[in-house]
Amino acid sequence: MSSVILKPITDENREECIQLKPKVSQEKYVASNADSLKKAEKEPSSRPYGIYAEDVMVGFALFDEEPYPDDGYFWICRFMIDERYQCRGYGSAALDEILQHMKNFTACTKIRISHVPENTVVNQLYKRFGFVETGEVIHGEIVLDLMV
Ligand SMILES: CC(C)(COP(=O)(O)OP(=O)(O)OC[C@H]1O[C@@H](n2cnc3c(N)ncnc32)[C@H](O)[C@@H]1OP(=O)(O)O)[C@@H](O)C(=O)NCCC(=O)NCCS
């Protein structure tokens, strides 16, 4: 598996993060990173991270580091790899890093994630990491759980 590390988004790398984009055909699958960073400011439980391969930011993730206040779960809210860096194993490596990171929080007994129904690539990716569909649909998105 490719190797990546997570680095917090700060004033130094915020603009670089905003420049990262999925393919045009994938824009319906994930909000822009600018939008996600605004969301992060309003959501006290979640933290934004750049996904780095060597010194290059190749993607972005926003996930809970404490239980989401509305439902008490740990959510992976946003996850993307820039179009220039997809299909090199970075998405799989990043998901592995994110899950290892979240599992360190003792309150984290279940990780939740959701996706647009037609995003079959990510559905397969999540299931390979042990996520299971719950049957719930929230805001039109399929919800998957991973028991920790
Ligand atoms: C989903 C996403 C993060 C995967 O990132 P990635 O770096 O391409 O992932 P990887 O290279 O690790 O590939 C993961 C698997 O997906 C497959 N895959 C990736 N892109 C694919 C594509 N366009 N079509 C078919 N399969 C694809 C890979 O072949 C691989 O499968 P394998 O492990 O069986 O070989 C990336 O496509 C993305 O950012 N998509 C847009 C945003 C998005 O959908 N985010 C999720 C919101 S819930």
The ligand as a Gaussian input file, in Angstrom:
#p B3LYP/6-31G(d) Opt

LIG

0 1
 C      -12.759000       7.618000      -3.614000
 C      -11.354000       8.190000      -3.717000
 C      -10.991000       8.880000      -2.398000
 C      -10.386000       7.030000      -3.973000
 O       -9.070000       7.582000      -4.001000
 P       -7.881000       6.846000      -4.818000
 O       -6.612000       7.480000      -4.365000
 O       -8.175000       6.830000      -6.258000
 O       -7.990000       5.384000      -4.217000
 P       -7.004000       4.150000      -4.473000
 O       -6.001000       4.477000      -5.533000
 O       -6.502000       3.712000      -3.154000
 O       -8.008000       3.081000      -5.070000
 C       -8.962000       2.481000      -4.245000
 C       -9.761000       1.507000      -5.061000
 O      -10.680000       2.237000      -5.870000
 C      -10.511000       1.882000      -7.237000
 N      -10.762000       3.070000      -8.033000
 C      -10.296000       4.333000      -7.772000
 N      -10.772000       5.166000      -8.712000
 C      -11.550000       4.422000      -9.537000
 C      -12.333000       4.721000     -10.681000
 N      -12.429000       5.981000     -11.160000
 N      -13.025000       3.725000     -11.276000
 C      -12.962000       2.473000     -10.799000
 N      -12.240000       2.112000      -9.700000
 C      -11.547000       3.088000      -9.100000
 C       -9.087000       1.432000      -7.339000
 O       -8.899000       0.576000      -8.451000
 C       -8.905000       0.700000      -6.033000
 O       -9.460000      -0.594000      -6.102000
 P       -8.550000      -1.885000      -5.758000
 O       -8.072000      -1.650000      -4.340000
 O       -9.497000      -3.019000      -5.892000
 O       -7.449000      -1.837000      -6.733000
 C      -11.237000       9.181000      -4.906000
 O      -11.711000       8.541000      -6.064000
 C      -12.002000      10.467000      -4.705000
 O      -11.521000      11.411000      -4.103000
 N      -13.247000      10.520000      -5.247000
 C      -14.014000      11.753000      -5.224000
 C      -14.471000      12.136000      -3.841000
 C      -15.271000      11.044000      -3.195000
 O      -16.007000      10.297000      -3.814000
 N      -15.124000      10.994000      -1.856000
 C      -15.872000      10.108000      -1.032000
 C      -17.080000      10.841000      -0.528000
 S      -18.017000       9.823000       0.549000

